[in-house]
Amino acid sequence: MAQIKRIKVGVASCGVAAGAEAVMEALKRNAGDIPVVGVGCIGHCYAEPMVEVETDNGSVFYSSVKGDDVSAQKILSLSEEGRFVIPEIRSSKEALYVTRLAGRIEPCNLEEYKANGGFSALEKAFSMKPGEVVDMIKVSGLRGRGGGGFPTGMKWSFLAAKQVPEKVLIMNADEGDPGAFMDRSMMESVPFQVLEGMLIGAYATGATKLFIYCRAEYPMAIKHLKIAIAKIQEAGLDKLPGREKPIEIKIKEGAGAFVCGEETAMIASLEGKRGTPRFRPPFPTDSGWNSLPTAINNVETFANIAPLVNMGGEAFASIGSEKSKGTKIFALAGDLKYPGLTEVPMGVTLAEIVYDIGGAERGSVKAVQTGGPSGGCIPAEKFDVKVDYDSLKELGAIMGSGGLIVIGNNRCMVETARYFLSFTHRESCGKCTFCRVGTMRMYETLERICAGEGKEEDIAFLEDLGPKIRKGALCGLGQTAPNPALSTIRYFRNEYEAHVKEKVCPSLVCPTLVDLTLDQSKCIKCKLCIRSCPAGAISDGFVIDNAKCLKCNSCLEVCPKKAIKRVPRGQGFNSNNK
């Protein structure tokens, strides 16, 4: 029988939310002398809590592990029960470069990171001239992974060209897209890797200060970064060649304002001011934090740097598509079988991500929304598109930071647009009129349409106002906020027209446009629906009063016979219209 060498428990945020801490404690109680350690996320969030058992014959994975002694003993006996096999088709489509060590090593163990090639890229960079490192990044074709896609090497060259005593490099870790968690996972799982990328960036550009702007809602990421920074300082890895003193590394905890993902708003927040964007020029590389030349990259961009330097610029450029090089990490969420993180080469198709990696059933998906709340919705018939910055833009969507939400056939696209506009209009900083007022007007219009109070001219109003907001807004938040509405009108106009002309929600989602009805022939009188209804809308005679019904779906979810269903408004059986 194989001998167990070490047990690893996934205790990143996704694992902890699923109960991984109890799993770890149970294993420690039963493991004796076998080391039990916590690691990050390997991306299979749907299978958490996950345990990897390292043996002398390789690793064995267990999924959905319970935090009790019986489950722990089964794992320690290498039981076949509960073993997890990573879907083969997913593995064949993925390309794990940036996430190679995520979930496979202890996040804050410097020696283990080094044993797996950590800081070899920093040493290689130090053997080169700073300008040669910048040139390597240019050759690689790496573009910023925060959403804008600006060439990283070009941005670094702008900062490197500034001949001043002090320069600033900032890591944007203010990931705020609903359904996105790539940056959080990298900071939690491989904090040394993102910091190594920052140190290489500091050497290449001559930056004298490093800032990490991370939202305070990521306590584990901040904790791991602080530990990693302390160990880097203790090991002297923060001393760059030709510098008299170690480079300064600071973490700024943000308050979770979505607009602070925009670089000038983030700089204002770092300076202790209200996070609002400003006009450009001057660009941050000319005048940024406290008027010093400043370059900003997001977490995934810095996480790419060490693998890139190790493989070389030309080798990196050989991965991906013609105009978008390397790989991209996506956070998959929504109506699919395998939600979680995946890393794929640029240029794969949406179909490969949604169906082959995400496990969504073909024919069950209406669209995907890419690029966070300001991204566009792409219909299923366009899933043959290659995923890169330019191709997605042509379809009215954006790459964004990598959030990808799968929208099933049972979803309403008008409600989807309303949901995302409800987020972006609240997150507007209010500085410019087009964003502050325009996004509110778009949201109010979508609210009316979803409530059955829309008019045909409302669709034309949205199509007219959206481009004006794009053109007139000051920053990326306002410039992209109309995307959900404009893209859904472009591809799903029939749903808008059904809402405004027929006062019908084709997907039976919008609450004011649907009724609930109970099929008496299927009902077994178990009363679960009556007990679950928060509005008391179901009588003892098992009749639904739609005048009281909140359309919360509680009764549908508990009915064992599926006797309750949604129907178009006016077709429900009310106690008032027997």
C-alpha positions in Angstrom: 0.0 0.0 0.0 1.2 3.5 -0.8 2.7 5.5 2.0 1.3 8.9 2.8 3.9 11.7 2.9 1.8 14.8 3.4 -1.9 15.9 3.4 -2.9 19.2 1.9 -6.3 20.9 2.6 -7.6 23.7 0.4 -8.2 26.5 2.8 -8.6 29.5 0.4 -11.8 31.5 0.7 -13.8 29.0 -1.4 -12.7 26.1 0.7 -13.2 27.8 4.0 -16.7 28.8 2.9 -17.4 25.1 2.3 -16.1 24.0 5.7 -12.4 23.3 5.0 -11.3 24.4 8.4 -13.3 21.6 10.1 -11.8 19.2 7.6 -8.3 20.2 8.5 -8.9 19.9 12.2 -10.4 16.4 11.8 -7.4 15.3 9.7 -4.9 16.7 12.3 -6.7 14.8 15.1 -6.3 11.5 13.2 -3.1 11.9 11.2 -0.6 11.2 13.9 2.9 12.1 12.6 1.7 12.8 9.0 1.9 16.5 8.2 -1.4 18.2 7.5 -1.0 21.7 5.9 -3.3 24.3 4.4 -2.9 25.3 0.7 -4.7 27.6 -1.7 -7.2 26.9 -4.4 -6.6 24.7 -7.4 -9.6 26.2 -9.2 -12.1 23.4 -8.7 -14.3 25.4 -6.4 -17.4 23.2 -7.1 -15.6 20.3 -5.4 -14.7 22.0 -2.1 -13.7 21.2 0.5 -10.8 19.4 -1.3 -8.0 17.3 0.1 -4.8 16.2 -1.7 -3.0 13.3 -0.2 0.7 13.1 -1.3 2.0 9.5 -1.4 5.2 7.9 -2.6 3.1 6.8 -5.7 1.8 10.3 -6.5 -1.2 12.4 -5.3 -4.8 11.4 -4.6 -7.6 13.9 -4.4 -10.8 13.9 -2.4 -13.7 16.2 -3.0 -16.6 17.5 -0.9 -14.9 16.2 2.2 -16.8 16.4 5.5 -15.2 17.7 8.7 -15.6 14.6 10.8 -13.4 11.8 12.1 -15.0 9.1 9.9 -14.2 11.1 6.7 -10.7 11.8 8.0 -10.0 8.1 8.7 -11.3 7.1 5.2 -8.8 9.6 3.6 -6.0 8.3 5.8 -6.7 4.8 4.7 -6.6 6.0 1.1 -10.2 4.8 0.6 -11.6 4.7 -2.9 -14.8 6.4 -1.6 -14.9 10.1 -2.3 -11.9 10.2 -4.6 -11.9 13.1 -7.1 -10.8 12.8 -10.7 -10.2 16.1 -12.4 -12.3 16.1 -15.6 -10.1 14.9 -18.4 -11.5 17.2 -21.0 -10.9 20.2 -18.7 -7.3 19.3 -18.2 -6.7 19.0 -22.0 -8.0 22.5 -22.6 -6.2 24.3 -19.7 -2.7 25.6 -19.7 -1.5 26.1 -16.2 1.4 28.6 -16.2 0.4 31.4 -13.9 -1.6 29.1 -11.6 0.9 26.2 -11.7 1.6 26.4 -8.0 -1.8 27.6 -6.8 -3.2 25.1 -4.3 -0.1 22.9 -4.6 2.2 24.6 -2.1 1.8 26.2 1.3 1.1 29.9 0.5 3.4 31.5 3.1 6.2 28.9 3.0 9.1 30.7 1.4 11.3 27.7 1.2 8.7 25.6 -0.5 8.1 28.4 -3.1 11.8 28.5 -3.7 12.0 24.7 -4.0 9.4 25.0 -6.8 11.4 27.6 -8.8 10.3 30.6 -6.8 12.6 33.7 -7.1 14.6 32.1 -9.9 13.0 34.7 -12.3 14.1 37.5 -10.0 17.7 36.1 -10.1 17.5 35.9 -13.9 16.2 39.5 -14.1 19.1 40.7 -11.9 21.6 39.1 -14.3 20.1 41.3 -17.0 20.1 45.1 -17.4 16.8 46.8 -16.4 16.2 47.8 -20.0 16.7 44.2 -21.2 14.0 43.1 -18.8 11.6 45.7 -20.2 12.5 44.6 -23.7 11.7 41.0 -22.8 8.3 42.1 -21.5 7.7 44.0 -24.8 8.7 40.9 -26.9 6.3 38.7 -24.9 3.3 40.7 -26.0 1.9 40.6 -22.4 -1.1 42.9 -22.1 -2.6 44.1 -18.8 -4.9 41.6 -17.4 -7.0 44.1 -15.5 -9.3 44.6 -18.4 -7.8 47.4 -20.5 -5.3 45.2 -22.2 -2.6 47.9 -22.5 0.8 46.5 -23.4 2.7 45.9 -20.1 6.1 46.4 -21.6 5.2 49.7 -23.1 3.8 50.9 -19.8 7.0 49.8 -18.0 9.1 51.6 -20.6 7.3 54.9 -19.9 8.1 54.6 -16.2 11.6 53.4 -16.8 12.3 56.5 -19.0 11.6 58.9 -16.1 14.9 60.0 -14.7 13.8 61.1 -11.2 14.8 60.0 -7.7 11.5 58.4 -6.8 9.0 56.4 -8.8 6.0 54.3 -7.8 4.7 50.9 -8.9 1.2 49.9 -7.8 -0.5 46.5 -7.8 -4.3 47.0 -8.3 -5.9 44.3 -6.1 -9.3 46.0 -5.9 -11.1 43.3 -7.7 -14.7 44.2 -7.5 -16.5 42.4 -10.3 -19.5 40.3 -9.1 -18.7 36.7 -9.6 -14.9 37.3 -10.1 -12.2 36.0 -7.7 -9.1 35.5 -9.8 -7.0 38.1 -8.0 -8.1 37.1 -4.6 -7.2 33.5 -5.2 -3.7 34.3 -6.5 -3.0 36.5 -3.5 -4.3 33.9 -1.1 -2.6 30.9 -2.9 0.7 32.2 -4.2 1.5 35.6 -2.6 5.3 35.2 -3.2 4.6 34.9 -6.9 2.8 38.2 -7.3 5.4 39.9 -5.1 8.2 38.4 -7.1 6.6 40.0 -10.2 6.4 43.3 -8.4 10.1 43.1 -7.5 11.1 42.4 -11.1 8.9 45.3 -12.1 10.6 47.6 -9.6 14.1 46.5 -10.9 13.1 47.0 -14.5 11.5 50.4 -14.2 13.5 51.9 -11.4 10.5 52.1 -9.1 11.4 53.0 -5.5 8.1 52.4 -3.8 5.7 49.4 -4.2 2.0 49.8 -3.2 -0.6 47.0 -3.0 -4.1 48.4 -3.1 -6.3 45.6 -1.9 -9.9 45.7 -0.8 -10.4 45.1 2.9 -13.0 42.4 2.2 -10.1 40.1 1.3 -8.7 39.5 4.8 -7.0 36.2 3.9 -5.3 37.7 0.9 -4.0 40.7 3.0 -2.9 38.3 5.8 -0.9 36.2 3.4 0.6 39.2 1.6 1.8 40.7 4.9 3.4 37.4 6.0 5.1 37.0 2.6 6.4 40.6 2.6 7.9 40.1 6.1 9.6 36.9 4.9 10.9 38.6 1.8 12.3 41.4 3.9 13.9 38.9 6.4 15.5 37.1 3.5 16.8 40.3 2.0 15.0 39.7 -1.3 13.8 43.3 -1.2 17.3 44.6 -1.8 17.6 45.3 -5.5 21.0 45.6 -7.3 22.4 49.1 -7.2 20.0 50.3 -4.5 21.4 51.7 -1.2 18.4 50.5 0.8 15.6 47.9 0.5 12.6 48.8 -1.6 9.6 50.0 0.3 6.5 47.7 0.1 3.2 48.9 1.5 -0.4 47.5 1.6 -3.3 49.9 1.4 -6.7 48.4 2.4 -9.5 49.9 0.2 -13.1 50.3 1.2 -14.5 48.3 -1.7 -15.4 51.1 -4.0 -15.7 49.7 -7.5 -14.5 52.9 -9.1 -11.2 52.6 -7.3 -10.3 49.9 -9.8 -9.8 52.8 -12.2 -6.2 53.9 -11.8 -6.6 57.6 -11.1 -9.4 57.0 -8.6 -7.1 54.4 -6.9 -4.3 56.9 -6.8 -6.6 59.5 -5.1 -7.6 56.9 -2.5 -3.9 56.0 -1.9 -3.3 59.7 -1.3 -6.0 59.8 1.4 -8.6 61.5 -0.8 -12.0 60.5 -2.0 -11.6 57.9 -4.8 -12.7 59.7 -7.9 -11.1 59.7 -11.3 -9.4 62.7 -12.9 -8.9 63.8 -16.5 -5.9 62.5 -18.4 -3.4 63.7 -19.4 -1.3 63.9 -17.4 -1.2 60.1 -17.3 0.0 58.4 -14.1 3.4 57.5 -15.6 3.9 61.3 -15.9 2.2 62.3 -12.7 0.7 59.8 -10.4 0.9 59.1 -6.6 1.9 62.4 -5.0 2.8 63.7 -8.4 5.5 61.0 -8.8 5.7 58.9 -12.0 3.5 55.9 -11.3 2.7 52.6 -13.2 -0.2 50.4 -12.2 -0.8 46.7 -13.1 -3.3 44.3 -11.7 -2.6 41.1 -9.7 -2.8 38.7 -12.6 -0.4 40.8 -14.7 2.2 40.7 -11.9 1.5 37.0 -11.4 2.5 36.5 -15.1 5.9 38.1 -14.8 7.9 35.4 -13.0 6.7 32.6 -15.4 7.3 34.9 -18.4 10.9 35.8 -17.3 11.7 32.2 -16.7 10.5 31.0 -20.1 11.7 34.1 -22.0 9.7 36.7 -24.1 9.6 34.7 -27.3 8.4 31.5 -25.7 5.7 33.4 -23.9 4.6 35.1 -27.2 4.2 31.6 -28.8 1.3 31.0 -26.4 -2.1 32.5 -27.2 -3.5 34.2 -30.3 -2.0 36.6 -32.8 -2.8 39.8 -30.8 -3.4 38.4 -27.3 -0.4 36.5 -26.0 -0.1 34.1 -23.0 -2.9 32.7 -20.9 -5.9 34.1 -19.1 -7.4 33.2 -15.8 -11.2 33.1 -15.8 -13.6 32.9 -12.9 -16.5 30.7 -14.1 -19.9 31.2 -12.5 -23.6 30.9 -13.2 -25.5 28.1 -14.9 -22.7 25.5 -15.4 -21.5 22.3 -13.8 -18.0 23.3 -12.8 -17.8 26.8 -11.4 -14.4 27.9 -10.3 -11.1 29.1 -11.8 -9.5 28.0 -15.0 -6.4 29.2 -16.9 -6.6 28.8 -20.7 -4.4 30.0 -23.6 -5.7 33.2 -25.3 -7.5 32.3 -28.4 -9.6 29.4 -27.2 -13.3 29.7 -28.0 -16.1 30.6 -25.7 -17.6 27.2 -26.5 -14.5 25.4 -25.2 -14.6 27.4 -21.9 -18.4 27.1 -21.3 -19.0 23.5 -22.4 -15.7 21.7 -22.2 -14.2 23.3 -19.1 -17.3 24.7 -17.4 -19.4 21.5 -18.1 -22.5 23.4 -19.2 -24.9 21.3 -21.2 -25.0 22.2 -24.9 -28.4 23.7 -25.7 -29.0 24.9 -22.1 -27.1 28.2 -22.4 -28.6 31.4 -23.7 -25.5 33.7 -23.4 -22.4 34.5 -21.4 -21.5 37.8 -19.8 -17.8 38.6 -19.9 -15.9 41.4 -18.3 -17.7 42.0 -15.0 -20.7 44.2 -14.5 -19.7 46.5 -17.3 -19.2 43.6 -19.8 -21.5 42.7 -22.6 -23.6 39.6 -23.1 -22.7 37.3 -26.0 -25.4 34.9 -27.3 -24.7 31.1 -27.6 -24.7 31.3 -31.4 -21.5 33.4 -31.2 -19.6 31.0 -28.9 -17.2 30.1 -31.7 -15.5 33.5 -31.1 -11.9 33.3 -30.0 -11.4 34.7 -26.5 -9.0 37.7 -26.9 -9.2 41.4 -26.3 -10.1 42.4 -29.9 -12.6 39.6 -30.8 -14.7 40.2 -27.7 -14.7 44.0 -28.3 -16.1 43.4 -31.8 -19.1 41.6 -30.2 -19.9 44.4 -27.8 -18.2 42.8 -24.8 -14.9 43.2 -23.0 -12.3 40.8 -21.6 -12.4 42.7 -18.3 -10.4 41.1 -15.5 -11.8 37.6 -16.3 -15.2 37.2 -14.8 -17.4 34.9 -17.0 -21.0 34.3 -16.0 -22.9 31.6 -17.9 -26.6 32.6 -18.4 -29.0 29.6 -18.9 -32.1 29.5 -21.1 -34.3 30.1 -18.1 -32.9 33.6 -17.5 -34.4 36.9 -18.7 -31.9 39.1 -20.6 -33.8 42.3 -19.7 -33.6 41.4 -16.0 -29.9 40.5 -16.5 -29.2 44.0 -17.9 -31.2 45.6 -15.1 -29.2 43.6 -12.5 -25.8 44.8 -13.8 -27.0 48.4 -14.2 -28.2 48.3 -10.6 -24.6 47.6 -9.6 -22.8 50.1 -11.8 -25.2 53.0 -11.2 -24.7 52.6 -7.4 -20.9 52.4 -7.8 -20.7 55.6 -9.8 -18.5 58.1 -7.9 -20.9 60.8 -9.1 -18.2 63.1 -10.5 -19.3 63.3 -14.1 -22.9 63.9 -15.2 -23.0 61.2 -17.9 -22.2 58.4 -15.5 -24.0 59.8 -12.5 -27.3 60.7 -14.2 -27.1 58.6 -17.4 -26.6 55.2 -15.7 -29.4 56.0 -13.3 -31.7 56.9 -16.2 -30.8 53.6 -17.9 -31.4 51.7 -14.7 -34.8 53.3 -14.1 -35.8 52.5 -17.7 -34.9 48.9 -17.3 -36.8 48.8 -14.0 -39.9 50.0 -15.8 -39.6 47.5 -18.6 -39.1 44.6 -16.1 -42.2 45.8 -14.2 -44.3 45.7 -17.3 -44.6 49.5 -17.5 -42.2 50.0 -20.4 -43.0 51.6 -23.7 -41.6 50.9 -27.2 -39.7 54.2 -27.1 -37.8 53.1 -24.0 -35.8 50.7 -26.2 -34.8 53.5 -28.5 -34.0 55.7 -25.5 -31.6 53.1 -24.1 -29.9 52.7 -27.6 -29.6 56.5 -27.8 -28.4 57.2 -24.3 -25.9 54.3 -24.0 -23.4 55.6 -26.6 -23.6 59.1 -25.2 -22.6 57.8 -21.7 -19.7 55.8 -23.3 -18.5 59.0 -25.0 -19.0 61.4 -22.2 -18.0 59.5 -19.1 -14.7 60.3 -17.6 -13.5 56.8 -16.6 -13.8 53.2 -17.6 -16.7 52.6 -15.2 -19.0 55.0 -17.0 -17.6 54.3 -20.5 -18.5 50.6 -20.2 -21.6 50.7 -17.9 -24.1 50.7 -20.8 -22.6 47.5 -22.3 -25.1 45.1 -20.6 -28.1 47.0 -21.9 -26.7 47.7 -25.4 -25.5 44.1 -25.9 -28.7 42.5 -24.7 -30.8 44.8 -27.0 -28.5 44.0 -29.9 -28.8 40.2 -29.5 -32.1 39.7 -27.6 -34.3 42.6 -28.8 -37.2 40.1 -29.0 -37.2 39.8 -25.2 -37.3 43.6 -24.8 -40.2 43.8 -27.3 -42.1 41.1 -25.5 -41.8 43.1 -22.3 -42.9 46.4 -23.7 -45.4 45.3 -26.4 -47.0 42.2 -24.9 -46.3 42.8 -21.2 -44.8 39.3 -21.0 -41.5 38.0 -19.7 -40.8 35.1 -22.1 -38.5 33.5 -19.4 -41.1 33.9 -16.7 -38.6 35.7 -14.5 -39.7 39.2 -13.9 -42.0 39.1 -10.8 -44.6 41.5 -11.8 -45.2 39.8 -15.2 -45.8 36.3 -13.8 -48.3 34.5 -11.6 -47.9 31.2 -9.8 -50.3 28.4 -10.1 -50.7 25.1 -8.3 -51.8 22.0 -10.1 -54.3 20.3 -7.8 -54.0 17.0 -9.7 -50.3 16.7 -8.7 -50.6 18.1 -5.2 -50.2 15.5 -2.3 -51.4 18.0 0.4 -48.0 17.8 2.3 -48.3 21.5 3.2 -44.6 22.2 2.7 -45.6 25.1 0.4 -47.9 26.6 3.0 -45.2 26.5 5.7 -42.5 27.9 3.4 -44.5 30.9 2.1 -43.4 34.1 3.9 -46.5 36.0 2.7 -49.2 33.5 3.6 -50.3 33.5 0.0 -51.3 29.8 -0.1 -54.6 28.8 1.5 -55.4 25.7 3.3 -57.2 24.6 0.2 -53.9 24.9 -1.7 -54.8 27.9 -3.8 -52.3 30.6 -4.5 -53.4 34.2 -4.0 -51.2 36.1 -6.5 -52.2 39.4 -5.1 -50.2 38.4 -2.0 -47.6 36.3 -3.6 -44.0 37.7 -3.5 -42.8 35.5 -6.4 -39.9 34.4 -4.1 -39.9 30.8 -5.4 -39.9 29.3 -1.9 -42.9 27.1 -2.7 -41.5 25.9 -6.0 -38.3 24.9 -4.3 -39.9 22.8 -1.6 -42.7 21.1 -3.6 -41.8 17.4 -3.9 -44.1 16.9 -6.8 -43.3 20.0 -8.8 -47.0 20.9 -8.7 -46.3 24.7 -8.6 -45.1 26.6 -11.6 -44.8 30.1 -13.0 -47.2 31.3 -15.8 -47.7 34.6 -17.6 -49.4 37.3 -15.6 -53.2 36.8 -15.5 -53.1 33.1 -16.0 -52.6 32.2 -12.4 -55.4 30.6 -10.4 -56.2 33.1 -7.6 -58.4 32.6 -4.6 -60.1 35.8 -5.8 -61.1 34.6 -9.2 -62.4 31.1 -8.5 
